[in-house]
Amino acid sequence: MGNISQLPPLRETIARHGLSARKGLGQNFILDLNLTRKIARAAGDLAGVHVIEIGPGPGGLTRALLESGAASVTVIELDPRAVAVMRELHAHADGRLNIIEGDALAFDIATAPAPRVIIANLPYHVASQLLIAWLRRAAEIKSITIMLQKEMAQRLVAQPRTAAYGRLSVMCQWLCDVKLLFDVPPSAFVPPPKVTSSIVQLIPRADAFVVSFDSMEKTVALAFSQRRKMLKGILNAAGYDGPGLMLTIGASPTARAEELVVDEFVKLAVSLDFGDRPERT
């Protein structure tokens, strides 16, 4: 596994590279290597797996991933100070660390060979965008184990008829089995954020693709566009037969979007058939 154990403490690495956390980059660093190892273990057996990590910062999680026996670890980092840290770590990684300097939103996950998993402490300000991009390519990913704000993590696992249930809940649960693993308190970070974080795991399902991603995304966006209104009214206003569609999918005629289960959204997406309809302007 290389000589990871011979690396200097993270605080020393941070001081030497001037790697103070920058709010504009959404940086909050985890310096407790016991915690980063716990996160790596939570992702499952990584032997023979190629890991993608977003925003490694000083490399606490990266060290744990390299120790885990992963076939390779590809890190995507925008901050040149952290890139310098990664280059230093590269010398201890037996050629298993690949460093990509750039924006994670522009990164093609196929850069890492299969089987691939994503494990990351995500910058909060881009977490939703990254997650949606990965969901679009869920069939190419073995698992996603990420740290999010607890509030966002709860949205991923939320059930119908709850305030947290919404577009992201439906899209995630349509494509993946989603589990909330454990919470991480603000005190675990430097600097400590104002909110509790959670580790959540998504394991893509092979049987999810009954409709296209675009059709499902448009259906869910339309349904949740006015949460307080009955769904049949929203569908009517969009030019569809709202009551007829509610009957077709087997939902209550007075249901709001937050009352539909994921399978009903799939049936609705099939009925709306956005793939054969022109875009509305």
Summary of the structure (lengths in Angstrom):
residues: 281
radius of gyration: 20.9
end to end distance: 55.1
largest distance: 66.8
contacts: 884
relative contact order: 0.11
helix: 46%
strand: 19%
